[in-house]
Amino acid sequence: KNEVEQSPQNLTAQEGEFITINCSYSVGISALHWLQQHPGGGIVSLFMLSSGKKKHGRLIATINIQEKHSSLHITASHPRDSAVYICAPADGLTFGKGTHLIIQP
Amino acid sequence: DAGVIQSPRHEVTEMGQEVTLRCKPISGHNSLFWYRQTMMRGLELLIYFNNNVPIDDSGMPEDRFSAKMPNASFSTLKIQPSEPRDSAVYFCASTATGGFTEAFFGQGTRLTVV
C-alpha cells in the first residue's frame, strides 16, 4: 500500500502570499493527482502530472518521480483559494489526508 | 454531460437500517470508484469497478457493505445494517480509462447514522 504524506496539514496565510503544499509517497508511481475540495463541496481534479511541472493560472504543480515527491504552489493567493488540497497517486487507491488552506483577506 | 451524479445528497437514518447510495457515472466512462471520507481518515477507497466488474474491494470495511454495478450507467453502495461509525461522506468517481486518470467526482452523499 502506498503511504501518502502531505504537509502541512493546516495552513493559514494572508492574501497575496506564495503557498506551497508538499506531498510524498512511499511506492513509485507513474503519475499523481492534485485535487481540490471546497468546504461542503465536491472534489475536482486540478492536475494530473507524471513529470516536471504543470501550470494552470496561479497554480503550479511539480513532481519528482525518482524522489517520490510532489509540490503544489499557489502564487498571489486569494481567499477563494481556501479549500482542502489532496494529493493522490494516479491509481486512485490511496490519498493524502489533505491540507486545509485558509487565505485571509 | 451532467457529470457524475450521486443520490441522495444527504441521508439521515437510524442505526440498524439499510442504506443505499446511488451513483451514475459519466456516459462512456468505464471505471467507477466508491470512496468514503471522514475527518479522521480522509479519503479511502472502498471498491472500484472496471467495465462493471469489481476489481478491488479490499477497502470495503465489513460484510455490512456491498456494492454492485449492474450496468455501465449505474452503481449502488449498500450498508446493511448501518451503524453510527458509518457516518461519513461517500463519493463516487468515474474515469474514462482503467485507473484514475482524468477522474471526475460526484458531489458526494453525506450519511448520518443516529
Interface residues (C-beta under 8 A of the other chain):
Chain A: A31 H33 L35 G41 G42 I43 V44 S45 M48 I86 A88 P89 A90 D91 G92 L93 T94 F95 G96 K97 G98
Chain B: F33 R41 G42 L43 E44 L45 Y48 D56 F91 A93 T95 G99 F100 T101 E102 A103 F104 F105 G106 Q107 G108
